[in-house]
């Protein structure tokens, strides 16, 4: 056992005037669903929701009709039907393994890349059954951004230009792509940060910038639908805030579907929410209603933290 003498305690005299009393900051306006939240609703329903500008009248882009997806003999999605509209952000929530990511990946036929996957039902894109569309062409119209930022190991410019070159029948010159690359970066809220050096290696950007670059790359294809699979889970709070603001702004240009485990995030940015449990779409409706006045007992239990 050590017998060393502990260091002496230094006492600093306090001088000066009496402590200044600081009044608490003004509280944000409470936003509650019509009729008020039911008992047991999560506390965050009193927080402000992100609404940047005014959304236009929602326009149907996709319809999921009685969709069931199985992996071998295991049913992952059970007879789900819902609309996907431009002018709205649709958030899919639910515990891990509930089928929300499988549903998301089915919207541009990524699920079928799994050999054991089988599907019943229909998914329509602007009235066309996506099963009749060529997969690569479909994925230009319904693009996806994944959980981890995955920029290509090339410059910022070439990451966005790659999509444009792949779409062209003849390889366009760099000068011809300048306007389209800039437009995609502006739509993703990144252009002002990288305009001075578009030759900068994409892998040297911050995590939040890399994710916005991936969003710009997805937008370069000028899609009708943008799919986001946990796009903020690997980001810091400041980067998450910027991407949430971007998502809300983008809903005026494309239909946005996001899978998130973050219930507060879903409440902040979603216009409509679909709660999934064990492959079923348990509840679907406006975010204020799903979080503030859920109709189903399982929804109420989940959003109030009863399970996850």
Helices and strands as residue ranges (DSSP letters): G 43-46, E 59-71, E 74-86, E 89-93, H 100-106, G 111-113, E 117-125, E 128-129, G 130-132, H 135-141, E 142-145, H 156-167, H 174-187, H 191-194, G 202-204, H 207-219, E 225-229, H 237-250, E 255-259, H 263-269, E 272-277, E 280-286, H 287-292, H 297-303
